[in-house]
Amino acid sequence: MDFGLILVVLGGFLLGGAWSIWRADSETGRTGPQVVFAGILLAAALLATASGILRLV
């Protein structure tokens, strides 16, 4: 299995985690740490996907 493909799959997994955290609303709305953690996961997902695509090219 190619390392670029693994990075793209990891990016998709991290994107799903960010989406899951973003959708998990409490009764009072999203908390600050929730937004920060979703942002960190989103950034990691974008980096992993971009580097995976670049490795495949």
Secondary structure by P-SEA (a helix, b strand, c coil): ccaaaaaaaaaaaaaaaaaaaaaccccccccaaaaaaaaaaaaaaaaaaaaaaaaac
